[in-house]
Amino acid sequence: MALGTDDVDVIPEVERGLGNTYIIDNKTYVSRDEVYDGYKCADRGMILPFVSEYTWPIEVRAFLYLVGLLYCFLGVAIIADIFMGAIEKITSKTRKVYLTSEKEDEPEVIEVRIWSDAVANLTLMALGSSAPEILLAIIEVIANKFEAGALGPGTIVGSAAFNLFVISAVCVLSIPNGESRRIKDIKVFAVTAVFSIVAYVWLLIILKAVSPNEVEVWEAAVTFLMFPLLVLLAWLAEKNFCGVPNKTDTSKQIELGNFQPADKFLRDRQYFRDGRLDRDGLVAFIKEVKNYPGLTDEDAAILAASKLVESQSHSRMWYRVGAVRNMTGGRKTQPQLSTKLKVVYNAMNEHPDAPTLGEVPQVKPHQNAVIDFHAASCAVMEDIGKFKVALCRSGRLDNRVSVRVETIDGTATEEQDYMPINEVITFEPEESEKFVEVEIINDNQWEPDEEFFLKISLLMSAEEREGVQLGRISIMEITILNDDEPGIVMFQKRGFLVKESIGNAVIPVVRKNGADGEITVKWRSIDKTAVSGKDYTGGEGVLTFKHTEIEQNIEIPIIDDMTPEKDEHFEIELFEPTGGAKIGQINRTAVTITNDDDFNNVLNNMMQMTNANIHAMQVHHETYVSQIKDALNVNGGDIENATAGDYVLHFLTFGWKIIFALVPPPSLLGGWLCFIISLVCIGLLTAIIGDLASIFGCLVNLDDAITAITFVALGTSLPDTFASRAAAVQEKYADNAIGNVTGSNSVNVFLGLGLPWFIASVYHYAKGTKFKVAAGTLGFSVGLFSGLCIITIALLMARRVFSVFGKTELGGPTGPKICSGIFMIMLWFIYVLVSAFQTTGYFDF
C-alpha cells in the first residue's frame, strides 16, 4: 500500500523501515513518493490512467488528455440528449379537461399539462442541463474519501459565471436589428434571480463568516433545503398567489415540446395558432402553398410541418436538444427544407398581411397595385450573357409604387454562375410593365442544369408598402441550360384533381427541349360531364411564353353550387403553337371536379403526411429501432439534407451514439427507466471527465480551480449557449433564452454543493471530525462572482426599464445592444483572469 507524507503525519505509532518504507502494526507500507517517483500526475485520477504512461512524454500525455476531455464532452452532450428526451416524456403528461361548447351533446375537450412550468424547469429540466456539473461535485467528494476538492465547486461557480455573463451577452447580441425580446413571466424570473444571488452570498457567509474553512451539518442542510424553497416560491409566483393575475394563464396551455399529432387539434378555426392545426386551416394553408407553382403535396406537407413547429411554444429543453444534435450531426428538431422550399417559406413569412401565415389575404386590385412576375420560371443558355425578365403590374395603376427584386442562390451560385441582383424597381403611374436585367456567367466548363431564384418583396417602410401588394408569382425560378431551340409545349400531366370549392383550378403548361424566343399557344376547354357555365367557367385563350420562359398557367374558375354531386370532368386542349414551337405528347388534359368525400380522402392524406413529418421531429424515441436507426445514420437518416459538417460530426460522435443507443427508449415505463439509466451513464462519464481535467491541469501546471472555471465550465456550458441563442432568435419572449439561467445557477449550488457537502459533513460528524473546505480560492471566486452577478442582473433590469435600451432585456437599439453585450463578456473575462491570478498567488484574499 502507498502512503503519502500527510497520511504518515496523522497515523499514530508509525515506524521507519528500510528506505522509503513505513511499519504500521507489523505491516510494511511503501511511500507514495517512491511509487510515483518521476510519474507526474499519475495519482490525480480516481479511474485514470488505465495503462502505464510512465515512459510517455508529458507533452504527448497533455495533448491526449485534452483530446479525451473534449471527446468526453461530446459524449456527455449525446447522453444528455437522451436524458432530456426522458425528461420531456415525463413532463409532457397531460390530463383532459372538459368545457362547455356550443353543441350541447359534445363538450369541448382540452388537454393541460400535469407538470407546472416553473416546477419542471427548476427540477427535472435544470437537472438535465446541469447534471454533469452536479454529479462532478458529488463524485469528487466521494472519491476524495469525503474530503472537499477544488474541481467540483470550481466548475459550478465557473459554469454559473459563463452562463450568466456570456450566454446573456450572446442572447442580447443575437437578436436581429429592430427586434426585441422581453421576459414574459417576470415574477418567476425575479424569484430565481434573487435566489441566484442569495445562493452565492450564502456560500460566502458559511465559508468566511459563520465557520471559516469548515462546513457544518446545519449549514450544508440549509444549503440543500433552499432548493425545495426555491421551487415552492417559483411555483407560487407562477400561480400568482401574490399580486395581480396574468391575463393569460399559461398553465392551461399545452407546451408542445412533444409534438402532438395534427389530428388532435380539430377545434380552432385559425390554424397554426399555439401550434394547433385543423382541417379547415390545412385547406387554407394548402391553397396558399399552391399559389407557388411546382410544389407537390409532399412539399406542402413539409411546409405545413415547418410552420407548425415554428408556431409552437417550446421549452428550453427543446432548444438544448436541438443544439446538441446540431453539434453532433444528429436528427434535427426542425424540418430540413430544400433550397426552393426555403425560398417559398421565407416569401410566405415575409408577406406583410400574414406574418404568421394566417388566412390568405384577398387581392384588392382596386385599392392596391399588384406586382408579380410574368411567369413562374424560365430557362436560359449559359452563354446568353444578359437577358430581361418582365415584372407586371395589374390592379391599381394611378399611383407610384416600388418593390425590391433580389436573387437567391439555388444550385447556381452568385458571382460564379450569375451576377447578384438587389435593386428597387419603381412603377410610375399608368406604367404596367418593367424589366430587370439578369446576367449569366459563362465559365466554359461543363455543368449540369442549375437554377437560382428571383424574388419580389415589399420595401421596409410603411409608407412604401402603402397601395401595393405582391401577386401570386412573387418568386421566379431561372434554370441555366445549354439549349437554343424554341421547344415543345405540353401539359405537365394528363389529369388534375380539384375540389369543387377550390375557387380557381391552376393548370400548368410547360415548355420543354428549348426556351429560345417568344412563342404562343392557344387553349380551349371542352365540356364532358362537367358543363361550362354550370360547373366551371370555360372558354378559349392564348398563352404567351416570352424568351427563356418555360412554364405558364391556365386558370379555370370552378363553380361551387353547394349541392352533392358525383365526380365531373372537363378537358383542356392545346393547339396552334407559333414561333417555331411544337405541341408535345400531352396536348390534352382532364380536370376532375371531386365531391367533398373524395376531397376528404385527399385532405386526410395531407394530414397523415404532415403528421409523419412532425412525428419524425419528436425529441424522444418511441422504440429501440428508431433510436438505433438515428444513431447509425447521419442527420437521423435525412441524408438528402445532410451537410458536410453533419457527416464530420457524425463520424466523430459515432461511437458514443452506438453505445448510448442501447439505453432504453423513453417510451418504456413513462420515461423513468431511461431517466435513471441516462443519469447513471452521465455519472460514469463525469467521473472520467473529472480525472481527465484534473490530470490535464496537473500536466500543464494548472491548478484544479483554474481548470474548473475554464476548460470544464466551457465544455459543460457550450450546449446551453447554442440552445439559448436559438431560443432568443426564435421565441417571442426572452424566458427560454435567459430566464432559466438564474434558476439553473441556483440549482447548481443547492444540489451540486448542498448535497455532497451534506453527505460529507454528516460523515465527518459521525466520525467526530470536521469537514474542511478551504475558503481561500473558492471564497474569493464566489465573492467576485456574487458582485459581478448583481451588476449583470441590474443591467438586465435597467434594459427592461429604460427607453435608451428599448425597454427590453434582449435586442433593442443597435448601439446600446452592442455595448451591453460587450460589457457582459468583459465581466466574464474579469472573473476568469482575477480568479486565476488569485489562485496562482499574485495576491491574497
N, C-alpha and C positions, 0 to 999 in steps of 0.2 A: 504494500500500500504506500502511496506517495503522500507526504506531508509537506505543507508549506511552513515558513517561519512563523506566521501568525498562529497556525494551528499548534505549534510546539509551545508557544507562549501561554496558551490557555489550558493546556493539558497538564495536570499535576503528575509528579513522580516520573519524569522523563529522564532517562539516562542516555548519555552519548555513547554510541557504538563506534565501530571502525569506520573511518572516512565520513561520508555524509549520511550516516545511518543513526537511528534512534531506537532505544529499547524501552518498550512500554509493556508492563505485565508479562515480561519474559518473551515478548514478540518483537521482532526486528522490523522496522519500517525504513523505507528509503526516502530521502529528501526529494521534494518535487523539483528543486533546483538541479539535482543530479539527473532526474529522469528527463527533464525538458531542456537540459543544457544545450544551447545552440539551436533549438527547435522553437523558433519565435512564434508566439501566439497560439501554440498548439493546445493550451489548456483553457482557451477562452470559450469554447463551444460546449453545449450540452450534448449534441449529437455529432457534430462535425469535429475534426475531419474523419471521413470514412476510411481513408487509406493514409499510409505514412507519406508525409510531404517533406521529410527531413532534408532530402537532397535537392529539392526544388528551389530555384532562385526566388527570392522574396518578390521580385517584380512580376514574375510569372504567376505566383500564388495570388498576389493582389489583383492582377488582371482577371484571373479565373474566378475569384470570389466576387468581383464586381459584376462580371457577366452572369454568374449564377444568381446574384442578388436581383438583377434586372429581370432575368428569366423567371424567377420565382414570383416577382411582382405580377408578371403576365399570368402565371398560374393562379395566383390569388384572385386576380380580376375575373378569370374564367369561372372558377368555382363560386365566386361571389355572384356571378350572373345567374347560376343555377340556384343559389341561396335566395336571391331576390325573386326568382320565379316561385319558389316555395312560399315566400312571404306574401307575394301577390295572390297566390291561391288561397292562403289563409285569410287575408284581409278583404278579399273580394266577396266573401259570403254575404248574401242578401236575404231579406225576408220580404214577403208580399204584403202590401197594404192595399186594402180595398176602399175605393172612394165612390161617392155617388156620381152618376153620369146622366146625360140626357135620356138615355134608354133605361127605363125602369127595371127591365129584367136583365140588364147587362151592366154590372158595376164596373167602373174603371179600376184597373189593377196596375199598380206601380211597384217597383222593387227598390228598396232602400238598403244601404249597406248596414251591416251589424256593427262594424268597427267604426268608431269615431275617427275623423281625420287626424285630430291632434294626438289621440292615443296611439294610433297606428304609426304616425310619423316619429313619435318620441320613444316608441318601444321597439317593435319589430323592424321598422324601416331604418331607424337610427342604428340599431344593432347590425343590420345588414350592411350599411355603408361604413360603419366604424368597427366592425368585428376584428379586422387584423390588428388595429391599434390596441383594442381592449384585451384581446387574447394574448398579444405580445407582453403586455404588462403582467397579466396573470401568470403566464408560463415562466417569465423571468423570475418572479418571486419564488415560485415553487422550485425552479431549477437551482436557485441560489440558496436552497435549504431555508426558505422563508426569511431571507435577508433581502433588503432593498437593493435594486440595481439602478443603473442610470439610463439604460436603453429604453425601457418601457415608459417611465414618466416623461423622459425627454421627447419620445415620439408623440405622446399625447399632447404635450404643450406645443411642440413644433408643428404638428398637424393642425392644431387649432389656430395657430398663427397663420399658416398658409391658407387655411380655409377662409378665415375672416378677412385677411388683407388682400391676398392675391385673387381668390375666387370672386370677392366683391368687386375688385378692380376690373377683372375680366368681364364680369356681367355689366358693369357700368359702361365700359367702353364698347361692348359688342352690340349694343342697341343701334340700329340704323339711324342715320341723321334724320331729325324731325320727328322721331318716335320717342315714347317714354313708357316706363312700367312702374306702377306703384304697388306697394304691398296692400293686399286687399284686407286680410284678417290682421289688422294692426294690433288688436288686443293680444292675440296669441304670440305675435312677434315680440310685443313688449314684455310678456312673461318670460319667454325664452332668452331675450336679450338681458334682462335683469339677472336671471339665473346664470347666464354665461359669465357675467362679471362677478356675481356673488361666489360662484364656484371657485374661481382662481384667487379671489381675495381671501376666501376661507382657507384655501391651501396655504397661502402666505401667513395667515394668522396661526395655524396649527404648527407650521414649520419654524416660525420665527418668534412667536409671542407666547402662546399657551405652554407648549412643551418643546422648547428648541431642540432640533436634531432628533426628535423622537415622536412617534405616533402612538398614542394610547388607544385602547379599545373603544372608548366612547367617542373619540374624535373620528376614528375610521367608521364607526357605526353611524354617526351623524352625516358624514360624507355620503355614505351609501344610501341612507334614508332620504336624502334630498332628491333622489331620483323619483320615487313614487310621489313625493310632494310636488315636484315639477310637473309630472304627468297630470296630477289632480288639478292643479291650478290652471294648466293649459286647457284641460277639458272644461273647467268652469268658465274660462274666458270664451272658449268656442261656443258654449251653450248660452252665453250672455246672462249668466246668473247675476252679474253685476253690470249695470249700465243699460243703455238703450239697445233693444234687439236689432239685429241686422234686417235689412229689407228683404233679403233672401236667405232662407235657412239652407246652407249648403249641406247640412247633414241629411237632408231629404233628397239630395241629388246623387245619382249613381255615378261614381268615379269609374270610368271605363278603362282602367289600367288593363283589365282583362277585356278583350273585345267581345262584346256580346253580339250574337248573330243579328243581322239586319231585320230578319222577320219577327223579332221580338218587339220592334218599335213600329207598330201599325196604328198609332193613335194621332200623333201630331201632324197636322197638315203642312207645317213649314218644315221642310226636310233639312237635314244636316244641322239642326239646332241642338246644341249639347250632345252632338254625336249620335243623334237618333235619325232613323231613316224609315219612311213609309212608302207604300206602293205608289201613291199619287206623287209623292216627292221624287221618287225614282223616275217616273214618267217625265216629269218636268225637267229633271236633270238630263235624261237621255235626249229630250228634244233640243236642249241647249248644246249638248255634245254633238248632236247630228248637224248642227249649224256649221261644223268644221268638216269639210268633205274628206273622204278617205279613211274615216275611223270605223272600225268594226265594233261589234257588240262586245268582244273581249276588251278592246281599248276602252269602251265606255265603262265597263265593269271595273277596270283598273283605276280609271279616273274617279269613279264614284267611291271606291275604297280609299283612294288618296284623300279625297275631300272629307270623307267620313272620319278618317284618322285625324286629320288636321283640326276638325271641328270638335273633337272630343276633349274633355278635360283630363289631363294626365297628372300622375303623381311624380314626385322627384325620382322615385324608384324606376319608373318607366324610362325617364331620360338617362339614368345611370346605366341601365341595361343596354340602351341604345348606344351610349358612349363606349361601353366595354366591347360590344360587338363590332363597332367601327374600328376599334383598336386591334381587334383580333381576327378580322376578316370573316366574321360570323354572319348569321342571318339577320338582316336589318329589321328594325321595328317599324319602319315606314316603307310604303311601296316604292319600288325602283322603277322609274319611268324612262322610256326611251327618249331620244332627243326630240322627236316630233311630239310625243305626248307632253314633254316638259314645256315645249313652246305653247301648245294648246292650253295646258293647265295654267301657265303664267298669264296668258292672254285673258282667260276666263276670270282669273282673280283680279286682274287689273281693271276690269270694267267698272266705271265709276258708279253705276247704278246697282251693281251687285257685287260688292267687295267680298261677300262671304257666300256667293253663289246661291242666292235665294231664288225667288221667282224670276223667270226670264223677262227682262224689261221689254215692253212693247215699243216697236218703232213708231215714232210720231213724225212722219215726213213733212207735215205742215208746220210743225214747230221747230224741227231741227234739220240741219243739213246732214245727210247720211253719206259717209265716206267709206269706200271699200275698194278692193282690187277688182279689175275686170274679170279675172279668172283666179281659181284657187291654186293652179300650178302651171308651170311652163317648163320647157326643156330647151337647152341651147347647146351649141357646139362649143368645145373648149377653145377653138380658135376664132370665135366670133368677135372677140375684143369687147366693144361696148354695145349695149342694146338698151332699149327703153321699155319700161314697164308702166302700164297705164293705171292711174288711180281715177275712179269715177265718183262723181258727186250726184246724188239724187235728193229728192225731197225739197227742202227749203233752199232757194237759190239767191235770195236778196241780201244775204249777209256775207261778211268776210270771215272765213274760218281757217284754222290752221291745225295740222296734225303732224306727228313725228313719224318718220319712216326710218327703220333701222334693220340691219342684217343680224342674223343669229346663225352660228355655226351648226351644221349637221355633220355629215361625214366629210363635207368640204369645209376647209378652214380658211379664215380670213388671212390676207397677206400671202397665202400660199396658192389658193385656188381662186380667190376673188378679192376685190378691194372692198373693205368695210364701208358701210353707209350709216350715217347717223345725222339726219338733217330734217329740218322743219319745212313742210310743204304748205303753201298758203294758197287758198282758192279765193279769188276776188269775186265780188257779186256777179251773178249770172255765169260764172265760169264753172263748167261741168266736168272738165277733164284736165288732168295734169300728168306729167310723166316724170319718172325717176330713172336716171341713167345708171345702169349696172355694168361694171367692168369685170370680165372674166380673165384670169391669168392663164396663159398657155405656157406650161413648163416643159413641153416637148418630151414628156415621159408618159409611158402608157399607164393609165389608171382606170379602174372600173368606174362606172357611173357614180357620181357623187351628188349630194344635194345640200342646199342650205336654204334659209328662210328669210323672207322679207316680212316685217311686222309693222302694222299701223297701230299707233297708240295715241291717246289724247295727251295734250300738254298738261303740266302740273297745276298751274294756277286755275282758280275757279272761273276767272273772267275768260280765260282762253278756252275753257270747256263749255261755256255757255253757248247754246244754239247749235251744237254739233254733237254727233254720236257716231259710233262705228257701225258699219254694216255687217252683213253676215260673213263676208270674206275679208277678214282683217289680217289673215296670215296667208302668205303665198309661198308655195314650195317651188324652188328653182332647181332643176336637175341639169347637171353638166354632162353632156354626152357627145358622141362623135358620129353625127348623122346629119345629112343635109337634104333629106327627102321631105316632101310635103306630108307624107304619111297616109295612113288609112284611118277612117273614122268608124267607130262602132260603139255599141252599148257595153258597159262594164260586165254585165251578166245577163242571162236570158230571162230572169224573173225577179220581181221585187215584191215583198210582202209588207203591207202597210195597214195600220189600224184606221177605222172609219173616222175616228176623231183626231187624226194626226194633224189636220189643217192642210198643209201643202206636202205632196209627195215629191221628193227631190230625186230625180233620176239622172245619174252621172253618165255623160258621154265622153269617151276617151279618144285621144289621137295617138296612134302608135306607129312605130317604124319610121319616125321622122317628124320634125316640127318646124320645117323651114317655110317661111312665107305665111301670108294670111289666106285662110280658107273659110268656106261656109258650107253648111249642110242644112237641108230642110228636114223638118219633122212633122208628123201628124198623128193624131190619136185615132184609134179605130175601136168602135163600140163592139163589145162582145156581150157577156151577161150584164156588165155594168154599162149604163147609158149616160152619155154626155148630157149635162143639164139636170140630171136627176141624181146620179151617184157621184159624178165628178164634172169638172169644167174642162172640156177638151178643146180641140181646135188644131191649128197649124202654127208653125213658127219657123224662124231661121236662127241657127246657132252660128256665131262668128268666132273662129279661133284666130287670134292675132298671131303674128310671128312669134314662135317659141312656145305658145300656149298649148298644153296637152290635155286639158280637161275643162269641160263646161257642164252645166247642169240644166236640165229641163224641169221646170216646176209646174206641177199639175195640182190645182186646188181640189181637195176631196170634200164632198158634201156629206155632212153628218146629219142624217134625218132622224136620229134618236129612236129608230124603230128596229126591232130584232129582224135580222135578215141572214140569209145564207151567204156564203162567200160569193163575191162577184169580182169580175176582172175585165180589164180592157187592155188594149195593146198600143204601143207607140212604135212608129216606123220611121227610119231614116231614109232619105232619098235625095237625089240631085246634089251631089257634092260639087264644089267649084275649087279653083286654084290648083288643080292637078291632084287633089286628094281622091281617094277611092273609098268605097263603102266596104267595111270589114265583114268578117263572117257573121257577127251578131248584129244584124241590121234591124231586128225587131225584138222587142222585149214585152213581157206580160207583167202587168201590175195587178196584183190581187188585193182586194179590199177585204180584210178579215172582220169577223164579228168579234164581240168582246171576249167570248170564251177562248177563242184561239189566241187572241192577243194576250189574254191572261197567261197562257202557256209560255208565250214569248217572254212576258214580264217575269214569270216565275223562274225561267231560265236565267234571266239577268240577275234576279235576286240571288240565285244559287251561285252564280259566278262572283258576284260582289261578296257574298258570304265566304266563299272559298278564298278570295284574296285577303279578306280580313282575318280569317282563321289562320292563314299562313303567317300572320304577323303577331300572333299571340306571344306574350312574354314567356310563358311556360310551355312545356311539352306535356302532352297527354299520355304518350306511350314511350316505351323504350325504343321502338322502331324509329319514330320521328326524332328522338333525341340522338340516336346513333347516326342516323342519316345526316342530320345537321352537322355532327362532329366530323363526318367523313368528307363532306363536300364544302368547297369554298362558297362563301356567301349563302350558306344554308341550302345549296342546290340551285340557286338562281344564278347559274353560270353566265347567262346572257348579259346580265347587268353587272357582273363582277369586274372590278378594275385590277390593274397590275398590282396596286398596293394591297388589295384584298388577297391576291394569290401569295404575295410575300408574307403577309401577316398570318395567313392560314398555315403556310409551311412552318413558320417559326413556332406557332402555338399548337401544331397538330398533335404532338404528344400529350399535352395537357388535355386537349379536347377528348381524345380517346379514353384517357384514364377517367375523367370526370363524367363521361357519358354513361359509365356504369353506376352512377348514383341513381337511386330510384327516382322516377319522374314525380313531379308534384301532384299528379292526379291520384296517387296512392295515399290512403288514409288522410285525405283532406290537406295534404301538403306537409304534415308534421314529420313524416318519416324522412322526406327529402330535407326538411329544415334541420333535423338533428344530425343526419349523416353529413350534410354540407358543412355544418358548424364544426364537426369533428375534423373534416378534411382541412378547413381553414386553420384550425388549431395546429394540425401537424405541419402545414406549410409555414405557418407563422413561427413555429419553433425553429424551423430550418432558416427562415429569414433572419431571426434573431441571432443565430450562430454566424450566418454569412456576414451580417452587418458588423457584429462585434469583432470577428476575426479580420475582416477587411479594414475596419477602422484601426485595429491594432497594427496591422501590417504597414499602413501608410501613416502611422503615428498620429491618428486622430482619436481624441477622447470619445467614449461612448456617447456622451451628451451632445457633442458636435455631430457625430454620425447620425444621431437620432433626429435632430432638428433639421438636417439637410437631406441626406440620401433616403432615409427611411420615411420621413414625413412626406417628401415629394412623391416617392413611389406609391405610397398608400393613398395619396390625395389626388393624383392626376385624373383617375376616372371621374371623381366628383367635379373636377374643374371642367372637363368636357361636358358632363351632364348639366351643370349649372349654366354654362354658356348656351347650350341648346335650349334649355328651359327659358332663359332670358329672351332669346330671339323669337321663339315660337309661341310662348304663352302671352296672354293679355295682361297678366299681373306678375309681380316680382316674387310671390310667395315661394314658388318652387325653385327659384334661382338662388335667392339669398335668405329667404325666410326660415329655411331649415338649417342654415349654417350655425346660427347661435344655439339652436336646440341640440344639434349634433355635438357641438363643443362642450355643452353642459353634460350631456350623457357620457361623453368620453371620460370626464373627471369622476362622475358619480359611480359609473360602472368600472371604468378602466383603472381607477386608482382606489376608489372606495372599497370595491370587492376584494382585490388582492391584499390591500392594507388591512382590511378587517380580518381576513383569514390569518395573515401573518401576525397581527397583534394579538389575536386570540391564542395562537400557537405559543408565542413568547410569554404571554400571561400565564398560560398553563405550566410552562417550564420555569417560571419565576425570573425570566429575563426581560429585557426591554427591546422593542422593535425600533432599531435605529434607522433614521432616514436623514442623511446629511443635507442640511438646509442650504449649504453654500451655493453650488451651481444651480440646483433645482429652484431654490428660493429666489435667486436673482432672476432666473428665466421667467418664473411665474410672476414676480413683481413687475418686470419690464413688460411682459405681455399684458398684464392687467391694465397698466397705464395706457398702452397703445390701443388696447381694446376699447377703453372708454372714449378715446379720441375718435376711433373709427365709427363707433355706433353714434356718437354725437354728430359726426359728419353726415352719416346716412339720414339722421333725423333732420338735420339742417337742410339737406337736399329735398326732403319731403315738405318742408315748411316754407322755404324762401323761394320767391319767384325767379331769382337770378339762376337757380338750378332747374327751373321749370316745374317746381313743386312735385318732384318725382325722385324716387330712390335711384332708378336706373335710367340712363339715356338723358334726354333733355337737350338744352342748348349745347352746341359743339364745344365751345371754349371751356365752360365750367365742367363739362363731362370729361374732357381730356385731362384737365387739371386734377379733378377728383381721382381719376384712375391712377395717374402718375403718383399722386400723393400717397395713396394706399399701398402701391407697390414699394415706394420708398420706405414706408413704415416696416414692411416685411424685411427689406434689406437691413434696416437699422436693427431690427430684432435679432436677425441671424448674426450680423457682424459683432454687435455689442455682446451678445451671449457667448460667441466664440472667443472673443478677447477675454472675457471674464473667466471662462473655463480654462484657458491656457495661462492664466495668471498675470495678465497685463495690469489688472487692478483687482482689488479685493472688494467684497461686499459683505 
